[in-house]
Amino acid sequence: MNDSNLRPWQVIRQDENGSRYRIGHCATRAEAQRLIRRLESGAGVRPVTEPGRYLVERVEAGVRARR
């Protein structure tokens, strides 16, 4: 069993050019959304000011749920 089966939600960062980067995997959608809130709040780095830069996706189904 691979890691994405244990943590089926992934957080994706999409830049202004449409390029996408996986930030991490989470066990639940709520956990993924908390990760996004921490990233957007700054958590030790410059906060992201543009909305919609982070996405939550379910790995198995490939369904994208935009936060």
N, C-alpha and C positions, 0 to 999 in steps of 0.2 A: 504494500500500500504506500503510495507516495504522499508527500507533504500536502499537496493541494487537495487530496481526499480528506485529510484531517482538518484542513482549514480552507473550506471551499469559497470563501469570499476574498477577493483581492482588491487592493486600492491602486488605482491607476492615476498618474499625473499626466495631463494632456497640456502641451505647451501651445503657444499662440500660432504655431505652424501646423498643428494637428498631430505632431509626434507624440507617441504615448510611451510612458515608462512605468513599469510595475514598481510600486513602492513597497508593498508587502502583502502577505496573506494573513487572514484572520479567520477565527472559528465561526463567528457570527456576523451578520450584517451590522448589528449594533456596535460591535467591537470595531469594525471597519469605519463606521461613521465617527466613533470616538477618536480614532487615529486621525481622521481628516480634521476634526476640530482642533486636535493638538497641533497638527501641521499648520493650520490656518492661524492659530493663535500666536505662532512664533516659536514656542517651545525651544528657546535658545538660538533661533535664527530669525532672519527677517521675515515677518508675516506676509502671506500671499494676499494681495489686495483685489485681484481679479476673481470674481465669482465663477464657479463652474470649471475650475482647473483640475479638480479631483473627481474621480468617478469610482463607484463601487460596482464590481462585477462578480457574478457567481461563476466560478470556474467550470463546473460540470456542464451546466446548461448553456453557457456562453451568452446569457441574457444580461444586458447592460441596464443597470438602474442608476440613473443620474441623480446625484444629491443636489 
